[in-house]
């Protein structure tokens, strides 16, 4: 357990099966966890796959919350939620299709580099499917000492931005 609650951001993605249901179940699992407080959910987006193109488009979102879990325990929780939602890890293609992917992007202001975890996530600024949902939760969020989410979005190419579009905004999707 972390002595003080830590503010975290997590990216959600799905492109196998009922992606909307998988994202909603992940959000519900986080809301129901006793170690998670003040959960906020971005709009949901549809994006082209990053990696092999012979797979369905993704549905993406981001969440922010406070937690008392340390970073490794939070990673365990995220992977447990993925596993409960039929996430396959063995024999899969890197960046291939998946039922649910939960990536810890930020754990407070901490920098963590272990065998299991790199936080802040090293490729945040390269990925529109992460940046746009994050911007719903805080465009002025610092990615590093010099750049905000807004700065990173401004540096994306037009084709990167063309590959993603909102499908369920916070205003029209209710609680999830």
C-alpha positions in Angstrom: 0.0 0.0 0.0 1.1 3.5 -0.8 1.0 5.8 2.3 -0.8 8.6 0.4 -3.3 8.2 -2.4 -1.6 8.6 -5.8 -3.3 10.0 -8.9 -3.0 7.6 -11.8 -4.0 7.5 -15.5 -4.7 4.3 -17.4 -5.3 3.8 -21.1 -8.0 1.2 -22.2 -8.2 -0.5 -25.5 -10.2 -3.3 -27.1 -10.7 -4.7 -30.7 -11.9 -8.2 -30.2 -15.4 -9.3 -29.4 -17.8 -6.7 -27.9 -15.3 -3.9 -27.3 -17.8 -1.6 -25.8 -18.8 -4.2 -23.2 -15.1 -5.0 -22.4 -14.3 -1.3 -21.8 -17.5 -0.9 -19.7 -16.6 -4.0 -17.7 -13.1 -2.7 -17.1 -14.4 0.7 -15.9 -16.9 -1.1 -13.6 -14.2 -3.3 -12.2 -12.1 -0.2 -11.4 -15.1 1.7 -9.9 -15.9 -1.3 -7.7 -12.4 -1.8 -6.4 -12.0 -0.6 -2.8 -8.5 0.8 -3.6 -9.8 3.1 -6.3 -11.4 6.5 -5.7 -12.5 9.5 -7.8 -12.6 7.6 -11.1 -13.1 9.8 -14.2 -13.6 8.3 -17.7 -12.8 9.9 -21.0 -14.9 9.8 -24.1 -14.6 6.5 -26.1 -12.8 6.7 -29.4 -12.4 4.4 -32.4 -8.9 4.1 -33.9 -7.0 2.3 -36.6 -4.8 -0.5 -35.2 -1.2 0.4 -34.2 0.8 -2.5 -35.6 -0.6 -5.2 -37.9 -3.3 -3.7 -40.0 -5.2 -7.0 -40.7 -7.2 -6.6 -37.5 -10.4 -4.7 -36.5 -10.3 -1.1 -35.4 -9.8 -0.4 -31.7 -12.1 1.2 -29.2 -10.0 3.3 -26.8 -10.6 5.4 -23.6 -8.6 6.6 -20.6 -9.4 6.8 -16.9 -8.0 8.7 -14.0 -8.3 7.9 -10.4 -6.7 7.9 -7.0 -5.3 4.7 -5.5 -3.7 3.6 -2.3 -2.1 0.6 -4.2 1.6 0.8 -5.0 2.5 0.7 -8.7 3.2 -3.1 -8.9 0.0 -3.9 -7.0 -1.9 -1.6 -9.4 -0.3 -3.4 -12.3 -1.5 -6.7 -10.8 -5.0 -5.3 -10.5 -5.0 -4.1 -14.1 -3.7 -7.5 -15.4 -6.3 -9.3 -13.3 -9.1 -7.2 -14.9 -7.6 -8.0 -18.4 -7.5 -11.7 -17.6 -11.1 -11.7 -16.3 -12.0 -10.2 -19.7 -10.5 -13.1 -21.8 -7.2 -11.4 -22.5 -4.8 -13.9 -24.1 -1.1 -13.5 -23.5 0.5 -16.6 -24.9 1.3 -17.0 -28.6 -0.1 -13.6 -29.6 1.4 -11.1 -32.1 2.9 -8.0 -30.7 0.4 -5.1 -31.0 -2.1 -7.7 -32.2 -5.8 -7.9 -31.6 -7.0 -8.2 -28.0 -10.2 -8.2 -25.9 -8.8 -5.8 -23.4 -5.6 -3.9 -22.9 -5.0 -1.7 -19.8 -1.8 0.3 -19.8 -0.7 2.3 -16.7 0.4 5.6 -18.2 1.1 7.7 -15.1 1.5 6.8 -11.4 1.5 10.2 -9.8 4.7 12.1 -10.8 6.8 9.0 -10.2 9.2 7.6 -12.8 9.3 3.8 -12.6 11.5 1.5 -14.7 11.3 -2.1 -13.7 11.2 -5.4 -15.6 7.4 -5.2 -15.5 6.6 -1.5 -15.7 7.8 1.7 -17.4 6.0 4.8 -16.1 5.4 7.3 -17.5 4.6 5.1 -20.4 7.4 5.6 -22.9 5.4 6.1 -26.1 2.5 8.3 -24.9 3.4 11.2 -27.2 3.5 9.0 -30.3 -0.1 7.7 -30.0 -3.2 9.6 -30.9 -5.3 6.7 -29.4 -3.7 7.5 -26.0 -3.4 11.3 -26.3 -7.0 12.1 -27.3 -8.7 10.2 -24.5 -6.1 11.6 -22.0 -6.8 15.1 -23.2 -10.5 14.6 -22.1 -9.1 14.2 -18.6 -6.6 17.0 -18.6 -5.0 18.5 -21.7 -2.5 20.4 -19.5 -1.3 17.1 -17.9 2.5 17.1 -18.0 4.0 14.2 -19.9 7.6 15.2 -19.1 9.3 18.3 -17.8 8.7 20.2 -21.1 5.5 18.8 -22.7 1.8 18.6 -21.9 -0.7 16.3 -23.5 -1.8 19.3 -25.6 1.8 19.8 -26.9 2.0 16.2 -27.9 -1.3 16.3 -29.8 -0.1 19.4 -31.6 3.0 17.4 -32.8 1.0 14.5 -34.2 0.7 14.3 -38.0 -2.6 14.9 -39.8 -2.8 11.2 -40.7 -2.3 10.2 -37.0 -5.3 12.4 -36.1 -7.3 11.1 -39.1 -7.0 7.6 -37.7 -9.0 8.3 -34.6 -12.5 9.7 -33.9 -14.8 10.0 -30.9 -17.7 7.5 -30.8 -19.2 7.9 -27.4 -18.5 11.2 -25.7 -18.7 11.6 -21.9 -21.9 13.6 -22.4 -23.8 10.9 -24.3 -22.5 7.7 -22.8 -23.9 8.1 -19.3 -21.7 6.7 -16.5 -19.7 4.6 -18.8 
